[in-house]
């Protein structure tokens, strides 16, 4: 079982994005941990992936973007080492779904080229 949560909410400061967006991402982390605990004895693992910026066309679907909110949210984006490729996130998902990760449960793994380390 996988959950996906953007890295914005995993920053040490709690997140720069819209409050509802940030709260929902923190909720995904809690849900991931709770699900992992509740179903561990049944052999079901639950882990999350918190990707940083990934090459997608998500911006094309965004409408009525607040200039103020966008400007605040982008603060610090210049520290992102690089943008990821969808294949890189997919490889992590495949690993987490394999037996090679059988001892990993209840974790949200940042795949962000070290962005959350800055």
Secondary structure, DSSP 8 states (H G I E B T S, - for coil): -EEE--GGGGSTTS-SS-HHHHHHHHHHHHHHHHHHHHHGGGT---EEEEE-SBS-SGGGG--S--HHHHHHHTTTGGG----B-HHHHHHHHHHHTSGGGTT--S-EEEESTTGGG-
